Structure formats: structure tokens, C-alpha cells
Amino acid sequence: MKNEATGLKRIFTAYEFSMKGLKTCYQSEAAFRQEVWLAIIFLPLTLIFGKTGVEQAILIASVFLVLIVEVLNSAIESVVDRIGDEYHVLSGAAKDMGSAAVWLSLTLLIITWLIILI
């Protein structure tokens, strides 16, 4: 069923869907829960380790990028799992590529934090 809300109501409806998606991801994905707790630790540290506003913004962005990519990876996995339980090479490839995207975002986080800290 298509959402027919417009204007401000559409914004609030989209917000509700987004919060529902975050809640579902947190409840069903252990990796997302771990990354949320990592974010809770890292985000306050941006105020300590980022010497300038730009450095702080880059550190914050690298943390949020991991969360964003994990949500997208979880969405891919959900769609693939809905299609069927049997193995298919394309389903495996989709899940592997989603996992690779998460790994790349974590690698970017590590490199970013090391560059700014050193």
C-alpha cells in the first residue's frame, strides 16, 4: 500500500518508518547492535580528538557511515532471505557484496581515525 501523505504529515510518517527500521535492525542484527555501541563510545571522543570542527565532522561522518552501510546491508539480507532459503549464486553474491561494503566502511573509519589521531 502506497503512502499518500503529503507535506508535514509525509515527513512525520517517513520519520516513523525510519525509526521502525532502526528498531528492527537493532533487534535483529547483532552486528548493528555492536556498531551502535561502538558509535556511542566513539561519538563523544570526536570532541576530544578532533582539533577543529572539520576534523570532528569527518570523525563523526566515518562513524555514521558504518551505521548507514550496516542498515543497507541488513536490508539486502532481508530481501534475499525473503526470496527463498535455497542457495543461489546471485543471492550469495548480494550478501557477500553487502558484507564487503560494511568491511570497507569499517576500514575507512579506522584509517580516518588513525590519520586524525596521528
N, C-alpha and C positions, 0 to 999 in steps of 0.2 A: 504494500500500500504506500503510495507516494504521499509525502508530507506536503500539504497545501498551505502551510502557514507562510505569512509574508511579514516583512518589516521587523519590528522589535520582537514579535512573537516567534518568528523564524529563528532569530538569534538565540532566544532563550531555549527553544526546542533543540537547536543544534548543540547548545551547551549541555543540556540534559543528556543527549545521545553521547556526547564526548565523555562525560563523567561516567555514564554507564559502561562505555568501552574501557575506560581506565580501570574501573572497578572489576570488570570481568577479567581483564588482563592480569591485574594484581592477584585475583583469587585463583586463576587457573594456570599461571605461568611462573614457575619458581625462578627462572632467570630474570624476569621482570621485577619480581619482589626483591631479589638481590641487588639489582641495579637501582631500584628506588632507594634502598638503604644506603647504597654507595653514594647516590646523589645527596641524600640527607647529610652525609658526612662531608662530601666534597664541596657542596654549595657554600656553606659558611667559610670554608677555607679559602674561597676565592677572595674574600675581603682581606684576608691576611697575606696571601701570596701574590695577589695581583697588585702591582705597584701603581698602575694607572687604571683609569676607567676602561680603557681599551683592553688591557690585559685581563681585567676582571670579566669583561664581556666575552672575551674569547674563551676563558676557562669555563664560564657558565654555559656558553654555547656548546662546548665539547661534551659537557655532562648531559645536557638536554638532547643532543644529537643521539647519544646512546639510547636514551629512553624512547625517542621517536622511532629509531630504527627497530628497536625490540618490539614496539607495538605493531609496526608494519610486518615484521617477521611473524609475529603471532597471528596476525590477520591472514597472512598467506597460508600458514599451517592450518588454521581453522577451515579455510576454503578447501584446501587439498583434502583434509580429513573428511569433510562433508561429502566430497565426491565419491569416496569409497575407501574401504580398508585394504583392498588388494594393491599389491605393488605395481607401480607403473613408472617407467624411467623418467617421464616428464614430471610426475609428482615428486619423485626423489630429487630431481634436479631443482625444482622450485624450492623445496625445503632446504637443500644444500646452499642455494644462492641466497636465500634469506638469512641463513646462518652465517654465510660469508660476509654479508652486509653488516651484521651485528659485530663480527670479529673486526672488520675494517673500522667501524665506528669506535670500538674499544681501543684499537691500535692508535687511531687518531687522538683519542683522549689522552693516552699515555704519552705520546710524542709531544702533544701540546703542553701538557703539564710539565714534562721534563724540560722542554725548551724555556718555558717561562720561569721555572724554578731554578734552572742553572743559568 
